[in-house]
Amino acid sequence: MNVDALTTDFDHRDWQELTETDDPVRFAMVGVGWWTTEQAMPAVAAGDLCETTVLVSGDREKAADVAASSETVEHALTYEEFHDGAASDAYDAVYVVTPNARHLPFVETAAELDKAILCEKPMESTVERAERMIEVCDEHDATLMIAYRMHTEPAVRRAKDLIDEGYVGEPLFVHGNMTEPILDLVPDPDQWRLDWELSGGCAVMDIGLYPLNTSRFLLEADPVRVRGTVASVQEEFDDVPDEHGAFQLDFPGHAYAVCTASQNAHLDSHISVLGTEGKVRVEPAFYPWDDRALQLSRGGTTVDIDFEQIDQMEEEFEYFSHCLLTGAEPYADGEHGLVDIRTIKAVYEASETESTVELD
């Protein structure tokens, strides 16, 4: 294994042609929770291609307070005002970060207002609502991207680069995990993630999505069938079936992914791809506050590979903005996100019926 070759000719922003602009993409942030204030807004402020100009919240005072601390935010709107089209000339794109089952109405309004949309994952709570999201964006020719941070994460992009270059041989098995003690991180038993109507699922839907989608990204393939088991044990999780979940994805060409997720376990995240000639592993992988680490094993040699540590959210917003400014189609679009929703719902079906579920 040529160790020197592993650190050369890799550009995690190989998608970038435009590095600065006098006309940044102006974002309206829909949902002003901690993720918006602590992750999204600082990421946009640190970038070169976009800025936050509008905040939208169910609580006008909350939005106004956050706006007052920002140098670029011009308007603080209520949800109703947003749907009425207030201040629509003050933003070009909408970032939707409400609970899952409330994504669709904001995407519909944004599409009708001729805005581009960056919608948080998972794209919606049901297959039908995800399908409607795609329909409305098609009807209005609106750009829709689902916010998967791993697609622009350097560690994952480098891992994919190594897989594509053949360092692991033919990929056979993907192992991915994302677990967390959600009630320690967000100490509220009434939070929306534990409400089936708002979330559409818990461990598998919220964080099992990471190993699922990253498996698809690394293999450049979609699963064809699913097996899975979910369970809820503690009473705080009585409204959702999946406090814990484990599932297997069968991919074309005899490649398989085994994914685990829990909202009530030790904080951990990793993904690895084992092939006929080697293995590549990212650990930690999915949490944005961890420094990611990448390791390649092949022929009796194990190498830790260096890469640039970045703000995952900044990369995501810069990529989406770059697509809008250059006229490129973003990856991943609504059809890509829909595959995940269908797969996740198949995991629940497989667990309930104790069967293998075929995917269309």
C-alpha positions, -999 to 999 in steps of 0.1 A, spaced: 0 0 0 15 33 -11 10 54 20 21 87 4 -5 83 -23 -32 83 3 -26 120 13 -24 134 -23 -48 145 -49 -78 148 -27 -100 179 -26 -130 176 -4 -145 207 -23 -141 192 -57 -175 206 -64 -164 242 -60 -157 266 -88 -170 298 -72 -152 309 -40 -166 344 -34 -196 365 -45 -209 400 -42 -245 385 -43 -247 359 -15 -277 336 -13 -300 351 14 -316 325 37 -348 325 56 -344 301 86 -377 284 93 -376 272 129 -355 290 155 -345 262 179 -311 254 192 -299 238 160 -306 270 141 -290 293 166 -260 271 176 -253 253 143 -270 267 112 -267 305 117 -230 304 128 -222 281 98 -238 305 74 -221 335 90 -187 318 86 -193 310 49 -185 331 19 -215 324 -3 -246 330 18 -261 349 47 -291 348 70 -316 376 64 -349 363 78 -360 342 108 -393 325 110 -407 311 142 -440 303 160 -428 327 187 -423 362 173 -405 374 205 -380 345 202 -373 352 166 -369 390 173 -345 383 202 -323 361 179 -325 386 151 -313 414 174 -280 395 179 -274 390 142 -257 416 119 -275 403 88 -310 394 98 -335 420 86 -369 404 95 -383 382 122 -416 366 111 -442 344 125 -452 312 107 -484 328 96 -466 358 82 -442 335 63 -471 317 47 -487 350 38 -455 359 19 -443 387 42 -408 400 34 -405 374 6 -382 398 -13 -357 397 15 -346 360 10 -337 337 -19 -338 303 -2 -355 287 28 -339 264 53 -366 242 69 -357 229 104 -391 223 121 -402 189 134 -404 163 106 -442 163 101 -442 201 97 -417 203 68 -442 200 40 -463 232 46 -432 254 46 -418 237 15 -451 242 -2 -451 279 6 -415 283 -3 -420 266 -37 -451 288 -44 -430 319 -36 -403 307 -61 -377 301 -34 -350 274 -33 -354 249 -4 -329 232 18 -350 208 39 -336 190 70 -335 153 70 -356 132 72 -376 151 46 -410 143 61 -427 119 85 -445 97 59 -439 85 24 -470 102 12 -460 136 25 -425 132 11 -440 124 -23 -462 155 -21 -431 176 -13 -415 164 -45 -447 170 -65 -451 206 -53 -414 214 -60 -418 199 -95 -450 219 -100 -432 252 -93 -398 242 -107 -384 248 -72 -349 236 -63 -351 211 -34 -321 197 -15 -323 174 15 -297 183 42 -274 153 45 -242 166 61 -222 135 53 -222 142 16 -199 172 22 -180 159 52 -143 155 42 -138 123 62 -167 106 44 -158 120 10 -122 108 15 -135 73 25 -156 73 -7 -126 84 -27 -106 54 -13 -134 30 -20 -138 43 -56 -100 40 -61 -102 3 -52 -83 4 -19 -108 -20 -2 -114 -41 -33 -150 -50 -39 -172 -36 -11 -190 -64 8 -202 -51 42 -210 -18 56 -213 -14 94 -228 18 108 -239 30 141 -253 62 156 -265 62 192 -271 88 219 -289 94 252 -315 118 238 -331 126 272 -297 137 285 -290 158 255 -325 173 253 -340 167 288 -377 170 279 -398 138 278 -424 158 258 -400 167 229 -412 162 194 -387 133 186 -407 111 211 -441 121 195 -450 97 166 -473 122 149 -445 148 147 -415 126 141 -428 96 122 -402 75 141 -375 79 167 -341 61 166 -343 48 131 -360 79 116 -339 105 134 -304 90 136 -305 56 120 -309 77 89 -272 86 91 -257 51 86 -285 43 61 -279 73 39 -241 72 43 -241 36 32 -260 46 1 -235 74 -5 -204 53 -1 -217 24 -22 -234 47 -48 -264 24 -47 -298 21 -32 -310 -9 -11 -333 -35 -26 -346 -52 5 -347 -46 43 -348 -67 74 -351 -51 108 -360 -51 145 -370 -22 167 -381 -19 203 -390 6 229 -384 -3 265 -385 28 287 -419 45 293 -406 78 279 -406 61 245 -441 46 247 -454 67 218 -427 55 194 -417 20 184 -380 25 182 -361 36 212 -336 11 197 -333 -3 162 -312 -26 141 -316 -33 104 -299 -49 74 -300 -34 39 -293 -56 9 -277 -37 -20 -273 -49 -56 -242 -70 -63 -242 -88 -29 -232 -59 -7 -249 -56 27 -252 -29 53 -259 -35 90 -271 -4 108 -278 2 145 -294 32 162 -306 41 197 -320 72 214 -311 57 248 -276 45 247 -240 56 250 -230 84 226 -213 68 196 -210 71 158 -190 52 132 -192 37 98 -169 12 80 -168 -5 47 -152 -39 45 -142 -52 10 -124 -81 -5 -90 -64 0 -93 -40 29 -114 -18 51 -120 19 56 -135 32 88 -147 67 100 -149 70 138 -162 93 151 -184 99 121 -218 116 124 -218 142 152 -207 176 141 -190 185 173 -165 156 171 -133 156 153 -137 129 127 -110 102 122 -104 80 91 -85 47 90 -76 24 61 -65 -12 66 -51 -33 38 -26 -61 34 -16 -62 70 -10 -24 72 -33 1 90 -29 38 82 -46 68 99 -53 93 71 -52 130 76 -78 154 62 -91 189 70 -115 191 99 -144 214 90 -177 227 102 -202 202 86 -230 227 85 -208 254 69 -199 229 41 -235 220 36 -247 256 33 -218 266 11 -224 236 -12 -261 244 -16 -254 281 -21 -228 272 -47 -253 251 -66 -278 280 -66 -252 306 -77 -237 284 -105 -270 268 -117 -259 233 -107 -284 206 -95 -277 198 -58 -271 163 -45 -293 151 -28 -326 160 -42 -361 151 -31 -361 117 -50 -329 108 -31 -346 117 2 -377 97 -6 -356 65 -9 -346 69 28 -382 75 39 -394 44 21 -365 24 35 -371 36 71 -408 27 68 -398 -7 55 -377 -12 86 -407 -6 108 -428 -30 86 -401 -57 87 -400 -55 125 -437 -56 129 -442 -85 104 -409 -103 112 -402 -106 75 -380 -93 47 -395 -63 29 -387 -58 -7 -381 -22 -19 -394 -10 -53 
